[in-house]
Amino acid sequence: MGSIGALISDIATDMSTLVRQELELAKAEAKESATRAGKGAGMLAGAGVAAHVMAIFATAFLMFVLAELFDSLIWAALVVTLLWAVAAATLAVLGRNQLKRVRGLPQTTETVKAVPDAISQDEDRA
């Protein structure tokens, strides 16, 4: 059996290694989550732009309907408005799905939960 000083030194080294590894894991997981969140936010921003353009065309459509009643320009405006509606809906669904896939830091959470058990096992060895 080793001295208490050596045991404390081993525990300190183990704790230092554990903390370093946890920080590295947290950084890696945070980067992955941030990337996913960024993609989802970008898609939702695209949905916002598409919805804004849709509103512009919808307004133009209503203006032409009221001004010209059933002229061919009206149908063109309607088609463009509907296309923007589809684009906005598609981007919104894709963005929402991307954000749902953000997982946070699951591995870090699990390993941090195990730290108290590891410490108590080291104390039991002492």
CYANA upper distance limits for C-alpha pairs under 8 A (distance plus 0.5 A):
  2 GLY  CA      6 ALA  CA      6.84
  2 GLY  CA      7 LEU  CA      7.24
  3 SER  CA      7 LEU  CA      6.81
  4 ILE  CA      8 ILE  CA      6.58
  4 ILE  CA    126 ALA  CA      8.40
  5 GLY  CA      9 SER  CA      6.57
  6 ALA  CA     10 ASP  CA      6.60
  7 LEU  CA     11 ILE  CA      6.70
  7 LEU  CA    126 ALA  CA      7.75
  8 ILE  CA     12 ALA  CA      6.59
  9 SER  CA     13 THR  CA      6.61
 10 ASP  CA     14 ASP  CA      6.52
 11 ILE  CA     15 MET  CA      6.52
 11 ILE  CA    122 ASP  CA      7.75
 12 ALA  CA     16 SER  CA      6.54
 13 THR  CA     17 THR  CA      6.62
 14 ASP  CA     18 LEU  CA      6.52
 15 MET  CA     19 VAL  CA      6.53
 16 SER  CA     20 ARG  CA      6.62
 17 THR  CA     21 GLN  CA      6.59
 18 LEU  CA     22 GLU  CA      6.56
 19 VAL  CA     23 LEU  CA      6.65
 20 ARG  CA     24 GLU  CA      6.79
 21 GLN  CA     25 LEU  CA      6.63
 22 GLU  CA     26 ALA  CA      6.49
 22 GLU  CA    108 THR  CA      6.97
 22 GLU  CA    111 THR  CA      8.14
 22 GLU  CA    112 VAL  CA      8.04
 23 LEU  CA     27 LYS  CA      6.61
 24 GLU  CA     28 ALA  CA      6.77
 25 LEU  CA     29 GLU  CA      6.63
 25 LEU  CA    107 GLN  CA      8.10
 25 LEU  CA    108 THR  CA      6.75
 26 ALA  CA     30 ALA  CA      6.37
 26 ALA  CA    105 LEU  CA      7.15
 26 ALA  CA    108 THR  CA      6.30
 27 LYS  CA     31 LYS  CA      6.58
 28 ALA  CA     32 GLU  CA      6.86
 29 GLU  CA     33 SER  CA      6.62
 29 GLU  CA    104 GLY  CA      7.58
 29 GLU  CA    105 LEU  CA      5.95
 29 GLU  CA    107 GLN  CA      8.41
 29 GLU  CA    108 THR  CA      8.30
 30 ALA  CA     34 ALA  CA      6.42
 30 ALA  CA    104 GLY  CA      7.43
 30 ALA  CA    105 LEU  CA      7.06
 31 LYS  CA     35 THR  CA      6.60
 32 GLU  CA     36 ARG  CA      6.84
 33 SER  CA     37 ALA  CA      6.55
 33 SER  CA    102 VAL  CA      5.99
 33 SER  CA    103 ARG  CA      6.92
 33 SER  CA    104 GLY  CA      6.26
 33 SER  CA    105 LEU  CA      8.20
 34 ALA  CA     38 GLY  CA      6.40
 35 THR  CA     39 LYS  CA      6.75
 36 ARG  CA     40 GLY  CA      6.72
 36 ARG  CA     98 GLN  CA      7.13
 36 ARG  CA     99 LEU  CA      7.22
 36 ARG  CA    101 ARG  CA      7.85
 36 ARG  CA    102 VAL  CA      6.36
 37 ALA  CA     41 ALA  CA      6.49
 37 ALA  CA     98 GLN  CA      7.86
 37 ALA  CA     99 LEU  CA      6.17
 37 ALA  CA    102 VAL  CA      6.84
 38 GLY  CA     42 GLY  CA      6.51
 39 LYS  CA     43 MET  CA      6.74
 39 LYS  CA     95 GLY  CA      7.94
 39 LYS  CA     98 GLN  CA      7.49
 39 LYS  CA     99 LEU  CA      8.41
 40 GLY  CA     44 LEU  CA      6.73
 40 GLY  CA     94 LEU  CA      8.15
 40 GLY  CA     95 GLY  CA      4.94
 40 GLY  CA     96 ARG  CA      7.02
 40 GLY  CA     97 ASN  CA      8.12
 40 GLY  CA     98 GLN  CA      5.39
 40 GLY  CA     99 LEU  CA      5.47
 41 ALA  CA     45 ALA  CA      6.58
 41 ALA  CA     95 GLY  CA      7.14
 41 ALA  CA     99 LEU  CA      7.99
 42 GLY  CA     46 GLY  CA      6.73
 42 GLY  CA     95 GLY  CA      7.94
 43 MET  CA     47 ALA  CA      6.79
 43 MET  CA     91 LEU  CA      6.28
 43 MET  CA     92 ALA  CA      7.38
 43 MET  CA     94 LEU  CA      7.37
 43 MET  CA     95 GLY  CA      5.13
 44 LEU  CA     48 GLY  CA      6.80
 44 LEU  CA     91 LEU  CA      7.00
 44 LEU  CA     92 ALA  CA      6.07
 44 LEU  CA     95 GLY  CA      5.63
 44 LEU  CA     96 ARG  CA      7.82
 45 ALA  CA     49 VAL  CA      6.90
 46 GLY  CA     50 ALA  CA      6.65
 46 GLY  CA     88 ALA  CA      8.17
 46 GLY  CA     91 LEU  CA      7.06
 47 ALA  CA     51 ALA  CA      6.52
 47 ALA  CA     87 ALA  CA      7.98
 47 ALA  CA     88 ALA  CA      5.20
 47 ALA  CA     89 ALA  CA      7.63
 47 ALA  CA     90 THR  CA      8.36
 47 ALA  CA     91 LEU  CA      5.54
 47 ALA  CA     92 ALA  CA      5.82
 48 GLY  CA     52 HIS  CA      6.67
 48 GLY  CA     88 ALA  CA      7.75
 49 VAL  CA     53 VAL  CA      6.83
 50 ALA  CA     54 MET  CA      6.61
 50 ALA  CA     84 TRP  CA      6.63
 50 ALA  CA     85 ALA  CA      8.07
 50 ALA  CA     87 ALA  CA      7.05
 50 ALA  CA     88 ALA  CA      5.51
 51 ALA  CA     55 ALA  CA      6.73
 51 ALA  CA     84 TRP  CA      7.59
 51 ALA  CA     85 ALA  CA      7.40
 51 ALA  CA     88 ALA  CA      6.00
 52 HIS  CA     56 ILE  CA      6.97
 53 VAL  CA     57 PHE  CA      6.82
 53 VAL  CA     84 TRP  CA      7.56
 54 MET  CA     58 ALA  CA      6.43
 54 MET  CA     81 THR  CA      5.98
 54 MET  CA     82 LEU  CA      8.34
 54 MET  CA     84 TRP  CA      5.68
 54 MET  CA     85 ALA  CA      6.63
 55 ALA  CA     59 THR  CA      6.54
 55 ALA  CA     81 THR  CA      8.42
 56 ILE  CA     60 ALA  CA      6.76
 57 PHE  CA     61 PHE  CA      6.40
 57 PHE  CA     77 ALA  CA      7.13
 57 PHE  CA     78 LEU  CA      8.45
 57 PHE  CA     80 VAL  CA      7.59
 57 PHE  CA     81 THR  CA      5.87
 58 ALA  CA     62 LEU  CA      6.69
 58 ALA  CA     77 ALA  CA      8.18
 58 ALA  CA     78 LEU  CA      7.96
 58 ALA  CA     81 THR  CA      6.25
 59 THR  CA     63 MET  CA      6.71
 60 ALA  CA     64 PHE  CA      6.67
 60 ALA  CA     77 ALA  CA      7.70
 61 PHE  CA     65 VAL  CA      6.60
 61 PHE  CA     74 ILE  CA      6.73
 61 PHE  CA     77 ALA  CA      5.79
 61 PHE  CA     78 LEU  CA      6.66
 61 PHE  CA     81 THR  CA      8.24
 62 LEU  CA     66 LEU  CA      6.67
 63 MET  CA     67 ALA  CA      6.55
 64 PHE  CA     68 GLU  CA      6.18
 64 PHE  CA     69 LEU  CA      7.76
 64 PHE  CA     73 LEU  CA      8.03
 64 PHE  CA     74 ILE  CA      6.34
 65 VAL  CA     69 LEU  CA      5.48
 65 VAL  CA     70 PHE  CA      7.18
 65 VAL  CA     74 ILE  CA      6.56
 68 GLU  CA     74 ILE  CA      8.34
 69 LEU  CA     74 ILE  CA      8.22
 70 PHE  CA     74 ILE  CA      6.74
 70 PHE  CA     75 TRP  CA      8.18
 71 ASP  CA     75 TRP  CA      7.91
 72 SER  CA     76 ALA  CA      7.05
 73 LEU  CA     77 ALA  CA      6.76
 74 ILE  CA     78 LEU  CA      6.76
 75 TRP  CA     79 VAL  CA      6.69
 76 ALA  CA     80 VAL  CA      6.84
 77 ALA  CA     81 THR  CA      6.61
 78 LEU  CA     82 LEU  CA      6.65
 79 VAL  CA     83 LEU  CA      6.67
 80 VAL  CA     84 TRP  CA      6.83
 81 THR  CA     85 ALA  CA      6.78
 82 LEU  CA     86 VAL  CA      6.83
 83 LEU  CA     87 ALA  CA      6.79
 84 TRP  CA     88 ALA  CA      6.55
 85 ALA  CA     89 ALA  CA      6.68
 86 VAL  CA     90 THR  CA      6.56
 87 ALA  CA     91 LEU  CA      6.68
 88 ALA  CA     92 ALA  CA      6.59
 89 ALA  CA     93 VAL  CA      6.72
 90 THR  CA     94 LEU  CA      6.68
 91 LEU  CA     95 GLY  CA      6.41
 92 ALA  CA     96 ARG  CA      6.56
 93 VAL  CA     97 ASN  CA      6.61
 94 LEU  CA     98 GLN  CA      6.67
 95 GLY  CA     99 LEU  CA      6.77
 96 ARG  CA    100 LYS  CA      6.73
 97 ASN  CA    101 ARG  CA      7.09
 98 GLN  CA    102 VAL  CA      7.64
105 LEU  CA    109 THR  CA      6.63
106 PRO  CA    110 GLU  CA      6.78
107 GLN  CA    111 THR  CA      6.68
108 THR  CA    112 VAL  CA      6.44
109 THR  CA    113 LYS  CA      6.71
110 GLU  CA    114 ALA  CA      7.08
111 THR  CA    115 VAL  CA      7.14
114 ALA  CA    118 ALA  CA      6.84
115 VAL  CA    119 ILE  CA      6.67
116 PRO  CA    120 SER  CA      6.65
117 ASP  CA    121 GLN  CA      6.70
118 ALA  CA    122 ASP  CA      6.80
119 ILE  CA    123 GLU  CA      6.73
120 SER  CA    124 ASP  CA      6.63
121 GLN  CA    125 ARG  CA      6.91
122 ASP  CA    126 ALA  CA      7.11
